[in-house]
Each structure stands twice: as structure tokens, then as C-alpha cells.
Amino acid sequence: MVEKIDVEAVPEKVVEPQEKVQEEIGAGSLDAEAAPVKVQKAKQKAYVPWYKKPWFRRKILPWLFILPITILYAMVVIGPALSAIGYSLTDWSGIGDANFIGLENFRKLIFEDANYRKAFTNNIIWMAFFLTVPFVLSLIVASLLAGIKRGAMVFRTALFVPYILPSVIVISIWSNLLSPRTGLGAQFAKSGIGQWAEAMGMPTLNRAFLGNPDTALLSIAFVDNWHFWVFLVVLFLAAMQGISPALYDAAKVDGANWWQEFYHVTLPGIRPTLVFMLMMVAIWSFLVFDYVWLLTQGGPAGASEVLGTFLYKEAFNRFEAGYASAVGLTISFFAMLIMGIVIWLRRRGVEI
């Protein structure tokens, strides 16, 4: 059934005042000398409020929409960041007045504080570990899973389970597994094979990995990596699915083996994702805190101390809030330095 249209309800064509006056002059119903006055009056009648004008909608209105989140961001991020810069130049204890001391905190950090240098060295070791071990594991496993068609979702789900576990639960599990009394090493030492290995003078797993200065930091990195590397697997799998199968077919026609396909087809295909995650992991390496603090609190004897735990102790154990602010700024500096290197390489034409 066709609906009837009310002709009177249809809006008329909008005519500009200047065009309407020109039509009246052409028809002879209006004197040319009176035309400017009528045009001015018509424009006054067609006045558009400022908030409906195009320039306001295009240039001002979008900023008004993001103004609330901008104010919130300034209060939560920019404000504390500026205050940290200010407190880093003082000897503030966290309570009371802050006395300005200039760059004394930074001079002490760089030239005098051996604990800071130790924590920084541990962060470098941590970064080197996480830029190699999890990436190698995840690239190999992702390339193998990419070729699985049946049951692929089951394998991916099973691998992703450790990543969704809260860090407190992961730490509780591995602190028990690494216990020298009740852990896996202790149970293995009590078995026949463990006793035979000990009798032969072979090294056993019955040792305090978290209590040994030589193994504490790498043991914590192992626990953190156990839950983290599967996150990289999922990202690399998603990136590999975007590579055209025709490239692999062409490589097979040319007689390429698995390694040649991986090196010449897979890696170039996932290069943007790979480089981005390398940059992010390098930055995250300077922000590590929870696993170190919950497992060893930087011990034993500072063997696993990192910049995050060092900052926490300076601020809340020793009440050196100004000094801790200086430590925090150095962490931000290293993160920005990593980002700056990546940006510089891209501007130099390096394909990353």
C-alpha cells in the first residue's frame, strides 16, 4: 500500500537572500537601488546562532567532547608527573615541607649509590632475558601452531591459561614448586634417581633457587616468563594469519625448507608486530615490580633488586620520597630512550 505524501508538509527549497533578491530584480518587482537594503534585512532574518555555525562544529565542538577526559588525564597523569619532577629536586621525606636541593639526588644516584647501579644492572639482565627467551619460544611455537588446522583452538586455549592467571596465584604456585623442602627439587632428591645422582656427585635440583644470590634473579625471570610467553604466541599467531598463503606456496615451489620459509616469509610478514613487542617488552623490563617483590623483595642481599623495588623501598621504607622521585624519573628516561631509538631508526629508513 502506497502512503500518501502531504505536499504542504514538504519543506521548500532553501534560497539564499542574495539569489532571491536577484530573481526579484530580474522580474522587475524590485528596484536595483533598494536591493542591498533588502539583502541586509534578509541576512538578519536568516541569522544562525554561533553554536550552530560550521566553524564551531568542526573546530570547537570536538574539543569540548574530549575536554572531560583531558581534565581527568591532567589530574591523574600530568599533575603527578610534574609533581614528581618537582619533588626530585628536593629532599622531601613524604611528610612535611620539601627543601630544594637541585640536582643532588641525581648526582648521588649516578656517582655514589651502589644499590642503584646494582638495581639498574639487574634491569638490564632482565631486559636481555625477556628480549630473547620468550621471543624465541613464542616464535617457534607460533610457527608450529600456524600449520595446525584440526584442534588448533584447543592448543591455543591450553597455552593461554597461564597468562590469564593472576600474578599472585602464579607466584604462590612457583614459590611452592621451588621450595628447597617441599618443591620439585626436594621430591626428586628423595627419589632413587636423585639419590643416585647425588652419590655420583652430580648437581641436583634440591637447592634454594630463590635464596641463592646466583640464581634468584633468573629464577624470578623464569617464573614471570612461564606466564608471559604465551601472550606473545597469541600475538604472533594472529600476525601470521595475515600472511598470504601464496607466499608459502611460492617458497615451496622454489624448494625452501622450514627454516627458509620462516626466515624469508614469516619473519618479514610479522615484522611490525615483532618490532612493536620488542619495544614494549624492553619498556616493561624497566617497570617490573610485582614478581620480584612478592618472591624475594629484592633479596637475598640485593641480588634480585630492580629499579621498581628499589624505588618502593626508598619511598616507603626509608622515607626518601624526593630521592625515590628521582629514581622514578630515571625509569621514565630509559623508557623514552627506547622509544626514541625506535623512532630514530624508522626515520633513518630502517624497515622496522
N, C-alpha and C positions, 0 to 999 in steps of 0.2 A: 504494500500500500504506500503510495507516494504522499508524503507530507506536504501540506500547503505552506507556502512561504508568505509571510506578511511583508508586502513590498514596502510599506511605510516604516517597518522596523529596520530595514536595511540602511546602514549609515551612508550618507552621501560622500562623494569623493572630496577629500580634503584639498582645498585650493589655497595656495599661498596668497597673502594680501596683495603682493606686487602683481601676480598673474591676474587676479580678479579685477584690479583697477585697470590694467592694460586692456582687458576684454571690454570694460565699460567705455574706455576712451575710443576703442575701435568701433564700438556700436554707436557712438555719438551721444550717449546719455550722460557723459561726464566731461567737464571742461578740463583741458590738459593742465591749466594753472592750478586747479583745485586738487589735482591728483596727489601731489606729495602730502598734503594735509590728510587726505583720506587714507593714504598708505600708513601714515604715522598712527592715526587712530585705530586702524585695523591691527597694527602690530601691538598696540597697547591692549586691545581686546584679546589678542592671542598670546598674552603673557604666560610664560611657563615658569613655575617655581624653580628655584636654584637646585633643589634636591632632585628634580626630575630631568635636569639638563644632561645631555650626553657626557660632557666632560666630568661631571660629578659621578655619574655611574661608572665610567671607565677608569677614572684615576683615583677617586677618593673612596668610593663605596667598598672596593675590595680590601683596602687597608683598614677600614672600620670593622670588617668581618674578622680579620686576624688580630685586631687590637687586644681582645681579652687574653688570647693565648700568648701574645707578645708580652703583655704586662706580667702574666704568670711566669713566663720564661725568664724575664728580667729579675723577678723576685727570687726565683728558685735557683737559677744558674748564674746569671750575670752578676747579681748582687753578691752572693757568696764568693765568686771568683775574684771580684775586685777587693773584697774584704780580706781574702787570703793573701793577695798581693800586698795589701797594706800591713797586715799582721806579720808577714815575713820580714819586714824591715824593723820589727820591734822585738823586745824580749818578753812579750806578753805570756803570762802563765796560764791563761784561760779564765782568770778571776782578777777583777780589779783593773787598774789603769795599765796602759801599754806605753812603754818608753821607747822612743825612736832610737835605733842603733845603726841605721843604714844597712850596709851590705855585710855586716859582721856575721850574720847567720850563714850566708853563702860562703864566706871565706872559711869559716870553721868547717862547713860541710866538705869543701873541696880539699883543704890543705891539712886539716887536723883530725877529723873524725874517722878513725879506722873502721868503726862499726858501719858507718855509711858506705864506705868503699867496699866492705865485705858484702853488704846487702846488695849493692849495685852489681858486684861481680856475680852473685847468685842469680840475680835477674837476667844477666847476660847468659849464664849457663841454662837457665830455664827457657829463655827465648831460643837458644840454639837447639835444645831438646825438642821443643814443640814446633820448630820450623823444619824438622827432619823426620822424627819418628812417626808422629800421627799422619803427616802428609804422605810418606812412603806407604804406610799401611793402608790408608784410605784410598790412595790411587790404585794400588794393586787390587784391593777387594772390590772397589767400584768397577774397575775394568772387567773383573771376572763376573760380577753380578750383572753387568750390562748385557752379557750374552745369554743369560738365563731367561727363558720365556715362561716355562711352567713352574709355578710355585715361587715366582720371584717376590711376590708381596709377603710371603711367609718369611723368607730370609731377611728381607728389609725390616720387617716388623721386629723380628727377633734381635737383629743387630741394634735397633734403635732403642730397645728397652733400657739399657744402662744410661742413656742420655737423659731420659725423662725422670729418672730417679733424683730426688733432692740430694744436694751435696752432703747434708748431714747423714742421710741413710748410707750413701756410698762410703763416707768416712767411717761410720760405725762398722760396716761390713769389713772393710780392709784393715782397720785397726785390730780387729779380732783375728783376721787371717794372717796378719804379720806379727802377731804376738809371739814372743820367744817361748812362752809357756803353753799356750793353747792353740797356737796358729798352725798353719800347714807345715811349716818347717819343723815344729816340735813333734807333730804327729808322724812326719816322715822319719825323723831321727829315732823314734821309738820302734819303727818297723824293722824288719830283718835287713832290708836293703840299706836303710840308714845306718844301722849298727855296723854292717859290713863296710860301708864307705868310711865311717869314722875310724874303724880299725885299720883300714888301709891308708889312713892319713889324708883322705880326700876331703875337700871342703863340703860342708853340709849347709842346709837351709835353716838350721836351728840357731839363729842369731837374731839379735835385736836390730832390725834394719832401720827402724825409726830412732833408735837410741845410739846409733853409731855415727859419728861425725862424717865418716867417709861415704856413707850410704843414705843418710837421712834425706838430703835434698832430692836425689834421684828416685828414692822410694816414693816420696810425695808426688813427684812428677809422673811416676808410673801410675799411681792411683788416679790422679787427675786425667791422665791420658786414657785410662781404661773407660771412662765415661764420655770423653770428648771426641775421640777419633771417629766414632760412628756418625757424629754430626757432619763431619767432612765427607764421609761416604755418601750420605744422602744428597749433599750439595753437588758433589761431583757426578753422581748418578743422574741427577736432573740436568746437569750441563751436557753430559754425554748423550742424552736422549735427543738433544738438539742438533747433533752432528748428522749430516746426511748419510744414509747407508750407501749411497753411490760412491762415496769416497773410500769406504772399506772394500767395496766390490772392485774398484779400480786398483786398490793396493794389492788385493789378492790376485788379480789378473797379472800384475807386474811381478808376482812371486814373493811378496813381502811376508815375513813371518810375524808372530805375535808381537815381538818387541819392536819391529819396524813399524807395524801398524800403530802401536801405542805411541811411539816417539814422533812419527811423522804425521799422524792423523788425529789421534786422541788428544795429545797434549796441546797442539795448536788450536784445536776446537774448543777446549775448555780454558784457554789461556786467560781470558778476562776474569772468570770465576777464580781460577788458581791464584792469580796475582792479587786480586782483592782479598782473598782469605789469607794469603801470606802477610799482607799489610795488617789486617785486623788481628791476626794471631800475634804478630810482633808487638802491636799496641797492647793487646790483652796481657802479654807476658809481663808488662810493667805494672799491671793492675791486679796481679794475683794476690789474694789475701786469704780467702776462706779455708782452702785446703791446708795451707801452711799453718794457719793459726789454730785450726781445730785438731790437727795431728801432732804438731810439735811446738807451736807458739814460737817458732824461730830457733828452737834448740836442736840438738844439745850444744851449748856453748856458742850459740850464734851460727852453727853450721848450716842451718836452713833459713836464716834470716833473709827476708826480701824487703824491698822498699816499703811495701804496704804494711807489713808487721812492724817494721822499724818506725814508720810514721805513727802508727797506733800507740806504740809504747812511749814515744816521745810526748805525744799529746795527752794521753790518759793515765800513764804510769808515772812519768817524770814531770808532768805538768809544764811542759815546754811547748806551749801552743804556737808561739811565734817561730820556734825552730822547726816544729812539725809543718807549719805552713810553708816554710822554705823547702822542706823535703817534698811536699806535695807539688810545688811549682816545678821542681826538677823532674818529677814524674810526667807532668804535663809537657815539659820541654822535650823530653825524649819521645813522647807520643807525636808531638807536632813535627819533630825532626824526621821521624819515619815517614809521615805523610808528605813532608816536603821533599824527601828523596824520591818518592814515587812520582810526585808531580813533576819534579825536575827531569827525571828520566823520560817521562812522557813528552815533555816539551822538547827534549833533545831528539825525539823521533824514535826512541826505543819502543818496540811493539810489546807493551805490557798492558 
